[in-house]
Amino acid sequence: MNEEHTEKPWLSSDPQKFIDNASRFNDLMMQYRCAIREIRTKCEVLDDEFSVEYKRNPISFIKSRIKKPESIYRKLQKLGYDFTPENIRTQLHDVAGVRVVCSFIDDIYTVADLLSSQDDITVVEIRDYIKNPKPNGYRSYHMIVDVPVFFSKGKTLMRAEIQIRTIGMDFWATLEHQLRYKKGIEQMEGYESISDALLESAQTISHMDMEMDRIKDMIGQFHEI
C-alpha cells in the first residue's frame, strides 16, 4: 500500500501530495481551461452574429474561472470522495465555469437554446433559478454541459458549468456573496434581518429586469430569432 502511494502520490487524499505531482494536475487544469475557451468562443460567435444580423448584442460580457485546488478538495471531501483526477472528472460538474451576462431575460433563454442546439454540446443538466429562484433570492440559469476539446492525442469531452444571467442578477449575486459569506456573519445579531433585506433587494432587481423587458417590447426595435 505504501509502495503504491510512493509511485502515485496523486492518488492520495492529501491535496498537497496531489498538487506536488505538477504534471498530472496541471494537465487536468489545462484541459478545463481549454474547455472554457471552447465555450467562450461559441458565445462570442453568437454575439458577433447578432451584432451583424440584428444590430444588437444579447451578451454584455463573459466571465470565466477554474476552481481553486483547495475548493476542489473541500467539495470532494464534502461529497465523500478522495482527491483524485478521476473523482474530479466524474464527481464535480463546476471545475470549469463560464458566466454569460445578458442584457434582458429573453436573451438568457435565446442564448441557452442556441448553445443547446449545437450538435457538439451535450446538455447534462439544467437548473432554472429564474423561474424557480433559490430561497435566498438568487436567480440565474445554469447549464451543465459536456464539450469536446481536440488535443494532439485526440478528442476529450470536458464538463463545465455555464451560468447565464442578466446584469441585474449578476450585480445582486456578486454583492450578496461578498456580504453573506463574511466569516462568522451567521452568528451576528440580526442576521435574519440581513437575509430578509437581501431577499427583498433580489425581488426588487427581479421586478426591474421584468420592467426592462417590458420597455424593450414597447420600443419594438430589438429583433428576436
PyMOL commands that place a pseudoatom at each C-alpha (Angstrom):
pseudoatom trace, name=CA, resn=MET, resi=1, chain=A, elem=C, hetatm=0, pos=[0.000, 0.000, 0.000]
pseudoatom trace, name=CA, resn=ASN, resi=2, chain=A, elem=C, hetatm=0, pos=[2.777, 2.424, 0.913]
pseudoatom trace, name=CA, resn=GLU, resi=3, chain=A, elem=C, hetatm=0, pos=[4.670, 1.478, -2.233]
pseudoatom trace, name=CA, resn=GLU, resi=4, chain=A, elem=C, hetatm=0, pos=[1.652, 2.348, -4.379]
pseudoatom trace, name=CA, resn=HIS, resi=5, chain=A, elem=C, hetatm=0, pos=[1.379, 5.773, -2.781]
pseudoatom trace, name=CA, resn=THR, resi=6, chain=A, elem=C, hetatm=0, pos=[5.094, 6.342, -3.320]
pseudoatom trace, name=CA, resn=GLU, resi=7, chain=A, elem=C, hetatm=0, pos=[4.745, 5.633, -7.029]
pseudoatom trace, name=CA, resn=LYS, resi=8, chain=A, elem=C, hetatm=0, pos=[1.476, 7.531, -7.455]
pseudoatom trace, name=CA, resn=PRO, resi=9, chain=A, elem=C, hetatm=0, pos=[1.246, 10.295, -4.836]
pseudoatom trace, name=CA, resn=TRP, resi=10, chain=A, elem=C, hetatm=0, pos=[-1.647, 11.920, -6.711]
pseudoatom trace, name=CA, resn=LEU, resi=11, chain=A, elem=C, hetatm=0, pos=[-3.860, 9.006, -5.614]
pseudoatom trace, name=CA, resn=SER, resi=12, chain=A, elem=C, hetatm=0, pos=[-3.606, 10.205, -2.019]
pseudoatom trace, name=CA, resn=SER, resi=13, chain=A, elem=C, hetatm=0, pos=[-6.448, 12.131, -0.396]
pseudoatom trace, name=CA, resn=ASP, resi=14, chain=A, elem=C, hetatm=0, pos=[-3.805, 14.629, 0.766]
pseudoatom trace, name=CA, resn=PRO, resi=15, chain=A, elem=C, hetatm=0, pos=[-4.203, 17.627, -1.584]
pseudoatom trace, name=CA, resn=GLN, resi=16, chain=A, elem=C, hetatm=0, pos=[-0.596, 18.733, -1.187]
pseudoatom trace, name=CA, resn=LYS, resi=17, chain=A, elem=C, hetatm=0, pos=[0.706, 15.388, -2.465]
pseudoatom trace, name=CA, resn=PHE, resi=18, chain=A, elem=C, hetatm=0, pos=[-1.645, 15.668, -5.412]
pseudoatom trace, name=CA, resn=ILE, resi=19, chain=A, elem=C, hetatm=0, pos=[-0.510, 19.189, -6.259]
pseudoatom trace, name=CA, resn=ASP, resi=20, chain=A, elem=C, hetatm=0, pos=[3.136, 18.168, -5.892]
pseudoatom trace, name=CA, resn=ASN, resi=21, chain=A, elem=C, hetatm=0, pos=[2.632, 15.931, -8.885]
pseudoatom trace, name=CA, resn=ALA, resi=22, chain=A, elem=C, hetatm=0, pos=[2.504, 19.029, -11.072]
pseudoatom trace, name=CA, resn=SER, resi=23, chain=A, elem=C, hetatm=0, pos=[2.406, 17.400, -14.475]
pseudoatom trace, name=CA, resn=ARG, resi=24, chain=A, elem=C, hetatm=0, pos=[-0.810, 15.447, -13.852]
pseudoatom trace, name=CA, resn=PHE, resi=25, chain=A, elem=C, hetatm=0, pos=[-2.618, 18.224, -12.029]
pseudoatom trace, name=CA, resn=ASN, resi=26, chain=A, elem=C, hetatm=0, pos=[-1.533, 20.922, -14.479]
pseudoatom trace, name=CA, resn=ASP, resi=27, chain=A, elem=C, hetatm=0, pos=[-2.566, 18.747, -17.415]
pseudoatom trace, name=CA, resn=LEU, resi=28, chain=A, elem=C, hetatm=0, pos=[-6.049, 18.350, -15.966]
pseudoatom trace, name=CA, resn=MET, resi=29, chain=A, elem=C, hetatm=0, pos=[-6.419, 22.069, -15.281]
pseudoatom trace, name=CA, resn=MET, resi=30, chain=A, elem=C, hetatm=0, pos=[-5.137, 22.835, -18.791]
pseudoatom trace, name=CA, resn=GLN, resi=31, chain=A, elem=C, hetatm=0, pos=[-7.918, 20.682, -20.220]
pseudoatom trace, name=CA, resn=TYR, resi=32, chain=A, elem=C, hetatm=0, pos=[-10.512, 22.588, -18.203]
pseudoatom trace, name=CA, resn=ARG, resi=33, chain=A, elem=C, hetatm=0, pos=[-9.062, 25.906, -19.390]
pseudoatom trace, name=CA, resn=CYS, resi=34, chain=A, elem=C, hetatm=0, pos=[-9.368, 24.705, -22.976]
pseudoatom trace, name=CA, resn=ALA, resi=35, chain=A, elem=C, hetatm=0, pos=[-13.000, 23.744, -22.371]
pseudoatom trace, name=CA, resn=ILE, resi=36, chain=A, elem=C, hetatm=0, pos=[-13.647, 27.275, -21.153]
pseudoatom trace, name=CA, resn=ARG, resi=37, chain=A, elem=C, hetatm=0, pos=[-12.080, 28.708, -24.310]
pseudoatom trace, name=CA, resn=GLU, resi=38, chain=A, elem=C, hetatm=0, pos=[-14.315, 26.496, -26.456]
pseudoatom trace, name=CA, resn=ILE, resi=39, chain=A, elem=C, hetatm=0, pos=[-17.448, 27.724, -24.681]
pseudoatom trace, name=CA, resn=ARG, resi=40, chain=A, elem=C, hetatm=0, pos=[-16.363, 31.363, -24.691]
pseudoatom trace, name=CA, resn=THR, resi=41, chain=A, elem=C, hetatm=0, pos=[-15.704, 31.156, -28.435]
pseudoatom trace, name=CA, resn=LYS, resi=42, chain=A, elem=C, hetatm=0, pos=[-19.164, 29.717, -29.062]
pseudoatom trace, name=CA, resn=CYS, resi=43, chain=A, elem=C, hetatm=0, pos=[-20.765, 32.553, -27.105]
pseudoatom trace, name=CA, resn=GLU, resi=44, chain=A, elem=C, hetatm=0, pos=[-18.647, 35.207, -28.815]
pseudoatom trace, name=CA, resn=VAL, resi=45, chain=A, elem=C, hetatm=0, pos=[-19.557, 33.841, -32.258]
pseudoatom trace, name=CA, resn=LEU, resi=46, chain=A, elem=C, hetatm=0, pos=[-23.271, 34.033, -31.418]
pseudoatom trace, name=CA, resn=ASP, resi=47, chain=A, elem=C, hetatm=0, pos=[-22.859, 37.571, -30.104]
pseudoatom trace, name=CA, resn=ASP, resi=48, chain=A, elem=C, hetatm=0, pos=[-20.986, 38.637, -33.248]
pseudoatom trace, name=CA, resn=GLU, resi=49, chain=A, elem=C, hetatm=0, pos=[-23.722, 37.163, -35.426]
pseudoatom trace, name=CA, resn=PHE, resi=50, chain=A, elem=C, hetatm=0, pos=[-26.402, 39.081, -33.531]
pseudoatom trace, name=CA, resn=SER, resi=51, chain=A, elem=C, hetatm=0, pos=[-24.383, 42.271, -33.881]
pseudoatom trace, name=CA, resn=VAL, resi=52, chain=A, elem=C, hetatm=0, pos=[-24.314, 41.936, -37.680]
pseudoatom trace, name=CA, resn=GLU, resi=53, chain=A, elem=C, hetatm=0, pos=[-27.726, 40.385, -38.328]
pseudoatom trace, name=CA, resn=TYR, resi=54, chain=A, elem=C, hetatm=0, pos=[-29.846, 42.117, -35.687]
pseudoatom trace, name=CA, resn=LYS, resi=55, chain=A, elem=C, hetatm=0, pos=[-27.779, 45.210, -34.824]
pseudoatom trace, name=CA, resn=ARG, resi=56, chain=A, elem=C, hetatm=0, pos=[-27.636, 44.359, -31.132]
pseudoatom trace, name=CA, resn=ASN, resi=57, chain=A, elem=C, hetatm=0, pos=[-25.574, 42.304, -28.703]
pseudoatom trace, name=CA, resn=PRO, resi=58, chain=A, elem=C, hetatm=0, pos=[-27.515, 39.966, -26.398]
pseudoatom trace, name=CA, resn=ILE, resi=59, chain=A, elem=C, hetatm=0, pos=[-24.351, 39.252, -24.385]
pseudoatom trace, name=CA, resn=SER, resi=60, chain=A, elem=C, hetatm=0, pos=[-22.986, 42.123, -22.324]
pseudoatom trace, name=CA, resn=PHE, resi=61, chain=A, elem=C, hetatm=0, pos=[-19.874, 40.320, -21.116]
pseudoatom trace, name=CA, resn=ILE, resi=62, chain=A, elem=C, hetatm=0, pos=[-18.451, 36.892, -20.300]
pseudoatom trace, name=CA, resn=LYS, resi=63, chain=A, elem=C, hetatm=0, pos=[-16.540, 35.810, -17.211]
pseudoatom trace, name=CA, resn=SER, resi=64, chain=A, elem=C, hetatm=0, pos=[-14.817, 32.502, -16.568]
pseudoatom trace, name=CA, resn=ARG, resi=65, chain=A, elem=C, hetatm=0, pos=[-12.907, 30.758, -13.824]
pseudoatom trace, name=CA, resn=ILE, resi=66, chain=A, elem=C, hetatm=0, pos=[-11.283, 27.474, -12.793]
pseudoatom trace, name=CA, resn=LYS, resi=67, chain=A, elem=C, hetatm=0, pos=[-11.983, 26.255, -9.264]
pseudoatom trace, name=CA, resn=LYS, resi=68, chain=A, elem=C, hetatm=0, pos=[-9.002, 26.569, -6.952]
pseudoatom trace, name=CA, resn=PRO, resi=69, chain=A, elem=C, hetatm=0, pos=[-7.389, 23.305, -5.756]
pseudoatom trace, name=CA, resn=GLU, resi=70, chain=A, elem=C, hetatm=0, pos=[-8.484, 23.988, -2.179]
pseudoatom trace, name=CA, resn=SER, resi=71, chain=A, elem=C, hetatm=0, pos=[-12.110, 24.425, -3.268]
pseudoatom trace, name=CA, resn=ILE, resi=72, chain=A, elem=C, hetatm=0, pos=[-11.968, 21.237, -5.341]
pseudoatom trace, name=CA, resn=TYR, resi=73, chain=A, elem=C, hetatm=0, pos=[-10.544, 19.328, -2.375]
pseudoatom trace, name=CA, resn=ARG, resi=74, chain=A, elem=C, hetatm=0, pos=[-13.163, 20.630, 0.071]
pseudoatom trace, name=CA, resn=LYS, resi=75, chain=A, elem=C, hetatm=0, pos=[-16.033, 19.834, -2.281]
pseudoatom trace, name=CA, resn=LEU, resi=76, chain=A, elem=C, hetatm=0, pos=[-14.792, 16.283, -2.889]
pseudoatom trace, name=CA, resn=GLN, resi=77, chain=A, elem=C, hetatm=0, pos=[-14.382, 15.803, 0.864]
pseudoatom trace, name=CA, resn=LYS, resi=78, chain=A, elem=C, hetatm=0, pos=[-17.937, 17.011, 1.430]
pseudoatom trace, name=CA, resn=LEU, resi=79, chain=A, elem=C, hetatm=0, pos=[-19.183, 14.503, -1.145]
pseudoatom trace, name=CA, resn=GLY, resi=80, chain=A, elem=C, hetatm=0, pos=[-17.126, 11.721, 0.435]
pseudoatom trace, name=CA, resn=TYR, resi=81, chain=A, elem=C, hetatm=0, pos=[-14.573, 11.238, -2.350]
pseudoatom trace, name=CA, resn=ASP, resi=82, chain=A, elem=C, hetatm=0, pos=[-10.777, 11.247, -2.416]
pseudoatom trace, name=CA, resn=PHE, resi=83, chain=A, elem=C, hetatm=0, pos=[-8.856, 13.991, -4.168]
pseudoatom trace, name=CA, resn=THR, resi=84, chain=A, elem=C, hetatm=0, pos=[-8.014, 12.187, -7.432]
pseudoatom trace, name=CA, resn=PRO, resi=85, chain=A, elem=C, hetatm=0, pos=[-8.190, 13.132, -11.122]
pseudoatom trace, name=CA, resn=GLU, resi=86, chain=A, elem=C, hetatm=0, pos=[-10.881, 10.513, -11.737]
pseudoatom trace, name=CA, resn=ASN, resi=87, chain=A, elem=C, hetatm=0, pos=[-13.087, 11.903, -8.977]
pseudoatom trace, name=CA, resn=ILE, resi=88, chain=A, elem=C, hetatm=0, pos=[-12.572, 15.472, -10.167]
pseudoatom trace, name=CA, resn=ARG, resi=89, chain=A, elem=C, hetatm=0, pos=[-13.712, 14.476, -13.652]
pseudoatom trace, name=CA, resn=THR, resi=90, chain=A, elem=C, hetatm=0, pos=[-16.661, 12.309, -12.665]
pseudoatom trace, name=CA, resn=GLN, resi=91, chain=A, elem=C, hetatm=0, pos=[-17.987, 13.849, -9.457]
pseudoatom trace, name=CA, resn=LEU, resi=92, chain=A, elem=C, hetatm=0, pos=[-17.582, 17.601, -9.979]
pseudoatom trace, name=CA, resn=HIS, resi=93, chain=A, elem=C, hetatm=0, pos=[-19.513, 19.500, -12.635]
pseudoatom trace, name=CA, resn=ASP, resi=94, chain=A, elem=C, hetatm=0, pos=[-18.267, 23.025, -11.998]
pseudoatom trace, name=CA, resn=VAL, resi=95, chain=A, elem=C, hetatm=0, pos=[-14.470, 22.891, -12.003]
pseudoatom trace, name=CA, resn=ALA, resi=96, chain=A, elem=C, hetatm=0, pos=[-14.675, 24.916, -15.207]
pseudoatom trace, name=CA, resn=GLY, resi=97, chain=A, elem=C, hetatm=0, pos=[-17.197, 27.725, -15.052]
pseudoatom trace, name=CA, resn=VAL, resi=98, chain=A, elem=C, hetatm=0, pos=[-18.377, 30.258, -17.626]
pseudoatom trace, name=CA, resn=ARG, resi=99, chain=A, elem=C, hetatm=0, pos=[-20.715, 33.116, -16.728]
pseudoatom trace, name=CA, resn=VAL, resi=100, chain=A, elem=C, hetatm=0, pos=[-22.596, 34.754, -19.591]
pseudoatom trace, name=CA, resn=VAL, resi=101, chain=A, elem=C, hetatm=0, pos=[-24.180, 38.071, -18.644]
pseudoatom trace, name=CA, resn=CYS, resi=102, chain=A, elem=C, hetatm=0, pos=[-27.022, 39.235, -20.884]
pseudoatom trace, name=CA, resn=SER, resi=103, chain=A, elem=C, hetatm=0, pos=[-28.984, 42.442, -21.275]
pseudoatom trace, name=CA, resn=PHE, resi=104, chain=A, elem=C, hetatm=0, pos=[-32.505, 41.037, -20.957]
pseudoatom trace, name=CA, resn=ILE, resi=105, chain=A, elem=C, hetatm=0, pos=[-34.231, 37.962, -19.530]
pseudoatom trace, name=CA, resn=ASP, resi=106, chain=A, elem=C, hetatm=0, pos=[-35.341, 36.952, -23.032]
pseudoatom trace, name=CA, resn=ASP, resi=107, chain=A, elem=C, hetatm=0, pos=[-31.698, 36.940, -24.112]
pseudoatom trace, name=CA, resn=ILE, resi=108, chain=A, elem=C, hetatm=0, pos=[-30.872, 34.346, -21.457]
pseudoatom trace, name=CA, resn=TYR, resi=109, chain=A, elem=C, hetatm=0, pos=[-33.225, 31.784, -22.952]
pseudoatom trace, name=CA, resn=THR, resi=110, chain=A, elem=C, hetatm=0, pos=[-32.205, 32.668, -26.508]
pseudoatom trace, name=CA, resn=VAL, resi=111, chain=A, elem=C, hetatm=0, pos=[-28.512, 32.117, -25.736]
pseudoatom trace, name=CA, resn=ALA, resi=112, chain=A, elem=C, hetatm=0, pos=[-29.275, 28.924, -23.792]
pseudoatom trace, name=CA, resn=ASP, resi=113, chain=A, elem=C, hetatm=0, pos=[-31.374, 27.498, -26.635]
pseudoatom trace, name=CA, resn=LEU, resi=114, chain=A, elem=C, hetatm=0, pos=[-28.749, 28.344, -29.248]
pseudoatom trace, name=CA, resn=LEU, resi=115, chain=A, elem=C, hetatm=0, pos=[-25.982, 26.717, -27.216]
pseudoatom trace, name=CA, resn=SER, resi=116, chain=A, elem=C, hetatm=0, pos=[-28.121, 23.631, -26.533]
pseudoatom trace, name=CA, resn=SER, resi=117, chain=A, elem=C, hetatm=0, pos=[-28.879, 23.213, -30.237]
pseudoatom trace, name=CA, resn=GLN, resi=118, chain=A, elem=C, hetatm=0, pos=[-25.212, 22.968, -31.226]
pseudoatom trace, name=CA, resn=ASP, resi=119, chain=A, elem=C, hetatm=0, pos=[-24.517, 19.361, -32.141]
pseudoatom trace, name=CA, resn=ASP, resi=120, chain=A, elem=C, hetatm=0, pos=[-21.180, 19.156, -30.334]
pseudoatom trace, name=CA, resn=ILE, resi=121, chain=A, elem=C, hetatm=0, pos=[-22.582, 20.287, -26.985]
pseudoatom trace, name=CA, resn=THR, resi=122, chain=A, elem=C, hetatm=0, pos=[-24.268, 17.733, -24.744]
pseudoatom trace, name=CA, resn=VAL, resi=123, chain=A, elem=C, hetatm=0, pos=[-26.518, 19.217, -22.083]
pseudoatom trace, name=CA, resn=VAL, resi=124, chain=A, elem=C, hetatm=0, pos=[-26.206, 17.109, -18.937]
pseudoatom trace, name=CA, resn=GLU, resi=125, chain=A, elem=C, hetatm=0, pos=[-28.402, 19.131, -16.595]
pseudoatom trace, name=CA, resn=ILE, resi=126, chain=A, elem=C, hetatm=0, pos=[-30.362, 22.384, -16.484]
pseudoatom trace, name=CA, resn=ARG, resi=127, chain=A, elem=C, hetatm=0, pos=[-31.305, 24.311, -13.363]
pseudoatom trace, name=CA, resn=ASP, resi=128, chain=A, elem=C, hetatm=0, pos=[-33.561, 27.283, -13.978]
pseudoatom trace, name=CA, resn=TYR, resi=129, chain=A, elem=C, hetatm=0, pos=[-33.258, 29.542, -10.953]
pseudoatom trace, name=CA, resn=ILE, resi=130, chain=A, elem=C, hetatm=0, pos=[-35.040, 32.327, -12.833]
pseudoatom trace, name=CA, resn=LYS, resi=131, chain=A, elem=C, hetatm=0, pos=[-38.381, 30.548, -12.957]
pseudoatom trace, name=CA, resn=ASN, resi=132, chain=A, elem=C, hetatm=0, pos=[-37.591, 28.874, -9.628]
pseudoatom trace, name=CA, resn=PRO, resi=133, chain=A, elem=C, hetatm=0, pos=[-35.389, 31.227, -7.564]
pseudoatom trace, name=CA, resn=LYS, resi=134, chain=A, elem=C, hetatm=0, pos=[-33.437, 29.911, -4.600]
pseudoatom trace, name=CA, resn=PRO, resi=135, chain=A, elem=C, hetatm=0, pos=[-34.907, 30.726, -1.157]
pseudoatom trace, name=CA, resn=ASN, resi=136, chain=A, elem=C, hetatm=0, pos=[-32.296, 33.468, -0.657]
pseudoatom trace, name=CA, resn=GLY, resi=137, chain=A, elem=C, hetatm=0, pos=[-33.455, 35.226, -3.851]
pseudoatom trace, name=CA, resn=TYR, resi=138, chain=A, elem=C, hetatm=0, pos=[-30.674, 34.010, -6.165]
pseudoatom trace, name=CA, resn=ARG, resi=139, chain=A, elem=C, hetatm=0, pos=[-31.667, 33.902, -9.834]
pseudoatom trace, name=CA, resn=SER, resi=140, chain=A, elem=C, hetatm=0, pos=[-29.684, 32.544, -12.768]
pseudoatom trace, name=CA, resn=TYR, resi=141, chain=A, elem=C, hetatm=0, pos=[-29.908, 29.909, -15.498]
pseudoatom trace, name=CA, resn=HIS, resi=142, chain=A, elem=C, hetatm=0, pos=[-27.427, 27.055, -15.024]
pseudoatom trace, name=CA, resn=MET, resi=143, chain=A, elem=C, hetatm=0, pos=[-26.374, 24.533, -17.653]
pseudoatom trace, name=CA, resn=ILE, resi=144, chain=A, elem=C, hetatm=0, pos=[-24.047, 21.586, -17.054]
pseudoatom trace, name=CA, resn=VAL, resi=145, chain=A, elem=C, hetatm=0, pos=[-22.568, 20.621, -20.416]
pseudoatom trace, name=CA, resn=ASP, resi=146, chain=A, elem=C, hetatm=0, pos=[-20.014, 18.319, -21.984]
pseudoatom trace, name=CA, resn=VAL, resi=147, chain=A, elem=C, hetatm=0, pos=[-17.968, 19.977, -24.715]
pseudoatom trace, name=CA, resn=PRO, resi=148, chain=A, elem=C, hetatm=0, pos=[-15.349, 18.292, -26.935]
pseudoatom trace, name=CA, resn=VAL, resi=149, chain=A, elem=C, hetatm=0, pos=[-11.807, 19.612, -26.860]
pseudoatom trace, name=CA, resn=PHE, resi=150, chain=A, elem=C, hetatm=0, pos=[-9.391, 18.436, -29.543]
pseudoatom trace, name=CA, resn=PHE, resi=151, chain=A, elem=C, hetatm=0, pos=[-5.849, 17.759, -28.367]
pseudoatom trace, name=CA, resn=SER, resi=152, chain=A, elem=C, hetatm=0, pos=[-2.871, 16.275, -30.210]
pseudoatom trace, name=CA, resn=LYS, resi=153, chain=A, elem=C, hetatm=0, pos=[-3.793, 12.792, -28.954]
pseudoatom trace, name=CA, resn=GLY, resi=154, chain=A, elem=C, hetatm=0, pos=[-7.460, 13.062, -29.858]
pseudoatom trace, name=CA, resn=LYS, resi=155, chain=A, elem=C, hetatm=0, pos=[-10.798, 14.379, -28.638]
pseudoatom trace, name=CA, resn=THR, resi=156, chain=A, elem=C, hetatm=0, pos=[-11.628, 14.679, -24.943]
pseudoatom trace, name=CA, resn=LEU, resi=157, chain=A, elem=C, hetatm=0, pos=[-15.069, 15.503, -23.572]
pseudoatom trace, name=CA, resn=MET, resi=158, chain=A, elem=C, hetatm=0, pos=[-14.804, 18.066, -20.800]
pseudoatom trace, name=CA, resn=ARG, resi=159, chain=A, elem=C, hetatm=0, pos=[-17.559, 19.027, -18.392]
pseudoatom trace, name=CA, resn=ALA, resi=160, chain=A, elem=C, hetatm=0, pos=[-18.303, 22.636, -17.493]
pseudoatom trace, name=CA, resn=GLU, resi=161, chain=A, elem=C, hetatm=0, pos=[-20.972, 24.783, -15.911]
pseudoatom trace, name=CA, resn=ILE, resi=162, chain=A, elem=C, hetatm=0, pos=[-22.480, 27.704, -17.816]
pseudoatom trace, name=CA, resn=GLN, resi=163, chain=A, elem=C, hetatm=0, pos=[-24.338, 30.334, -15.805]
pseudoatom trace, name=CA, resn=ILE, resi=164, chain=A, elem=C, hetatm=0, pos=[-26.468, 32.752, -17.821]
pseudoatom trace, name=CA, resn=ARG, resi=165, chain=A, elem=C, hetatm=0, pos=[-27.974, 35.785, -16.109]
pseudoatom trace, name=CA, resn=THR, resi=166, chain=A, elem=C, hetatm=0, pos=[-28.874, 39.430, -16.587]
pseudoatom trace, name=CA, resn=ILE, resi=167, chain=A, elem=C, hetatm=0, pos=[-26.718, 42.358, -15.493]
pseudoatom trace, name=CA, resn=GLY, resi=168, chain=A, elem=C, hetatm=0, pos=[-29.069, 42.867, -12.545]
pseudoatom trace, name=CA, resn=MET, resi=169, chain=A, elem=C, hetatm=0, pos=[-28.875, 39.219, -11.483]
pseudoatom trace, name=CA, resn=ASP, resi=170, chain=A, elem=C, hetatm=0, pos=[-25.086, 39.309, -11.695]
pseudoatom trace, name=CA, resn=PHE, resi=171, chain=A, elem=C, hetatm=0, pos=[-24.910, 42.556, -9.711]
pseudoatom trace, name=CA, resn=TRP, resi=172, chain=A, elem=C, hetatm=0, pos=[-27.029, 41.093, -6.912]
pseudoatom trace, name=CA, resn=ALA, resi=173, chain=A, elem=C, hetatm=0, pos=[-25.289, 37.694, -6.825]
pseudoatom trace, name=CA, resn=THR, resi=174, chain=A, elem=C, hetatm=0, pos=[-21.822, 39.266, -6.697]
pseudoatom trace, name=CA, resn=LEU, resi=175, chain=A, elem=C, hetatm=0, pos=[-22.629, 41.648, -3.848]
pseudoatom trace, name=CA, resn=GLU, resi=176, chain=A, elem=C, hetatm=0, pos=[-24.734, 39.090, -1.973]
pseudoatom trace, name=CA, resn=HIS, resi=177, chain=A, elem=C, hetatm=0, pos=[-21.794, 36.687, -1.994]
pseudoatom trace, name=CA, resn=GLN, resi=178, chain=A, elem=C, hetatm=0, pos=[-19.469, 39.365, -0.624]
pseudoatom trace, name=CA, resn=LEU, resi=179, chain=A, elem=C, hetatm=0, pos=[-21.912, 40.368, 2.110]
pseudoatom trace, name=CA, resn=ARG, resi=180, chain=A, elem=C, hetatm=0, pos=[-23.265, 36.987, 3.175]
pseudoatom trace, name=CA, resn=TYR, resi=181, chain=A, elem=C, hetatm=0, pos=[-20.053, 34.986, 3.226]
pseudoatom trace, name=CA, resn=LYS, resi=182, chain=A, elem=C, hetatm=0, pos=[-18.105, 37.163, 5.602]
pseudoatom trace, name=CA, resn=LYS, resi=183, chain=A, elem=C, hetatm=0, pos=[-16.574, 34.956, 8.274]
pseudoatom trace, name=CA, resn=GLY, resi=184, chain=A, elem=C, hetatm=0, pos=[-18.961, 34.408, 11.159]
pseudoatom trace, name=CA, resn=ILE, resi=185, chain=A, elem=C, hetatm=0, pos=[-21.795, 36.523, 9.745]
pseudoatom trace, name=CA, resn=GLU, resi=186, chain=A, elem=C, hetatm=0, pos=[-24.320, 33.773, 10.548]
pseudoatom trace, name=CA, resn=GLN, resi=187, chain=A, elem=C, hetatm=0, pos=[-23.646, 34.356, 14.247]
pseudoatom trace, name=CA, resn=MET, resi=188, chain=A, elem=C, hetatm=0, pos=[-24.244, 38.095, 14.008]
pseudoatom trace, name=CA, resn=GLU, resi=189, chain=A, elem=C, hetatm=0, pos=[-27.149, 39.565, 15.900]
pseudoatom trace, name=CA, resn=GLY, resi=190, chain=A, elem=C, hetatm=0, pos=[-29.812, 40.476, 13.375]
pseudoatom trace, name=CA, resn=TYR, resi=191, chain=A, elem=C, hetatm=0, pos=[-28.596, 38.026, 10.715]
pseudoatom trace, name=CA, resn=GLU, resi=192, chain=A, elem=C, hetatm=0, pos=[-32.203, 37.107, 9.906]
pseudoatom trace, name=CA, resn=SER, resi=193, chain=A, elem=C, hetatm=0, pos=[-32.959, 40.752, 9.146]
pseudoatom trace, name=CA, resn=ILE, resi=194, chain=A, elem=C, hetatm=0, pos=[-29.923, 40.872, 6.848]
pseudoatom trace, name=CA, resn=SER, resi=195, chain=A, elem=C, hetatm=0, pos=[-31.203, 37.812, 4.961]
pseudoatom trace, name=CA, resn=ASP, resi=196, chain=A, elem=C, hetatm=0, pos=[-34.645, 39.386, 4.644]
pseudoatom trace, name=CA, resn=ALA, resi=197, chain=A, elem=C, hetatm=0, pos=[-33.129, 42.606, 3.292]
pseudoatom trace, name=CA, resn=LEU, resi=198, chain=A, elem=C, hetatm=0, pos=[-31.059, 40.697, 0.731]
pseudoatom trace, name=CA, resn=LEU, resi=199, chain=A, elem=C, hetatm=0, pos=[-34.140, 38.765, -0.383]
pseudoatom trace, name=CA, resn=GLU, resi=200, chain=A, elem=C, hetatm=0, pos=[-36.105, 41.989, -0.739]
pseudoatom trace, name=CA, resn=SER, resi=201, chain=A, elem=C, hetatm=0, pos=[-33.328, 43.523, -2.841]
pseudoatom trace, name=CA, resn=ALA, resi=202, chain=A, elem=C, hetatm=0, pos=[-33.321, 40.419, -5.083]
pseudoatom trace, name=CA, resn=GLN, resi=203, chain=A, elem=C, hetatm=0, pos=[-37.065, 40.794, -5.606]
pseudoatom trace, name=CA, resn=THR, resi=204, chain=A, elem=C, hetatm=0, pos=[-36.605, 44.478, -6.454]
pseudoatom trace, name=CA, resn=ILE, resi=205, chain=A, elem=C, hetatm=0, pos=[-33.999, 43.631, -9.094]
pseudoatom trace, name=CA, resn=SER, resi=206, chain=A, elem=C, hetatm=0, pos=[-36.260, 40.884, -10.452]
pseudoatom trace, name=CA, resn=HIS, resi=207, chain=A, elem=C, hetatm=0, pos=[-39.023, 43.454, -10.896]
pseudoatom trace, name=CA, resn=MET, resi=208, chain=A, elem=C, hetatm=0, pos=[-36.577, 45.811, -12.645]
pseudoatom trace, name=CA, resn=ASP, resi=209, chain=A, elem=C, hetatm=0, pos=[-35.497, 43.035, -15.032]
pseudoatom trace, name=CA, resn=MET, resi=210, chain=A, elem=C, hetatm=0, pos=[-39.106, 42.338, -15.980]
pseudoatom trace, name=CA, resn=GLU, resi=211, chain=A, elem=C, hetatm=0, pos=[-39.809, 46.055, -16.393]
pseudoatom trace, name=CA, resn=MET, resi=212, chain=A, elem=C, hetatm=0, pos=[-36.818, 46.477, -18.721]
pseudoatom trace, name=CA, resn=ASP, resi=213, chain=A, elem=C, hetatm=0, pos=[-38.071, 43.534, -20.788]
pseudoatom trace, name=CA, resn=ARG, resi=214, chain=A, elem=C, hetatm=0, pos=[-41.479, 45.214, -20.983]
pseudoatom trace, name=CA, resn=ILE, resi=215, chain=A, elem=C, hetatm=0, pos=[-39.939, 48.523, -22.102]
pseudoatom trace, name=CA, resn=LYS, resi=216, chain=A, elem=C, hetatm=0, pos=[-37.852, 46.690, -24.700]
pseudoatom trace, name=CA, resn=ASP, resi=217, chain=A, elem=C, hetatm=0, pos=[-41.011, 45.112, -26.109]
pseudoatom trace, name=CA, resn=MET, resi=218, chain=A, elem=C, hetatm=0, pos=[-42.734, 48.515, -26.143]
pseudoatom trace, name=CA, resn=ILE, resi=219, chain=A, elem=C, hetatm=0, pos=[-39.892, 50.002, -28.186]
pseudoatom trace, name=CA, resn=GLY, resi=220, chain=A, elem=C, hetatm=0, pos=[-40.042, 47.042, -30.530]
pseudoatom trace, name=CA, resn=GLN, resi=221, chain=A, elem=C, hetatm=0, pos=[-36.662, 47.588, -32.154]
pseudoatom trace, name=CA, resn=PHE, resi=222, chain=A, elem=C, hetatm=0, pos=[-34.912, 44.593, -30.629]
pseudoatom trace, name=CA, resn=HIS, resi=223, chain=A, elem=C, hetatm=0, pos=[-35.255, 41.746, -33.091]
pseudoatom trace, name=CA, resn=GLU, resi=224, chain=A, elem=C, hetatm=0, pos=[-35.549, 38.187, -31.915]
pseudoatom trace, name=CA, resn=ILE, resi=225, chain=A, elem=C, hetatm=0, pos=[-34.804, 34.950, -33.723]
for i in range(1, 225): cmd.bond("trace and resi %d" % i, "trace and resi %d" % (i + 1))
show_as sticks, trace
zoom trace
